[in-house]
C-alpha cells in the first residue's frame, strides 16, 4: 500500500517515538524538518478550507441581493 507523503511522515514520527502517539504529540525535536507534519496534517494547507467556506458565504450573499 502506498502512503501519502503526510501519512508516511506521521508513520515515521510514530516509529521515531517508539510507537507512542503521546510522544509524537509531545515531540520536542523542533529542528526536525518533519516536525510541523508529525500529526498527519500539512500546515501549508491551514486556512484553505476556511477561505473556501468564506467564499461560498460571500457568493450566497451576493445572490440574495
Secondary structure as UniProt FT lines:
FT   HELIX           5..16
FT   TURN            17..19
FT   HELIX           21..25
FT   TURN            30..31
FT   TURN            33..34
FT   HELIX           35..37
FT   TURN            38..39
FT   HELIX           43..45
FT   TURN            46..47
FT   HELIX           48..64
//
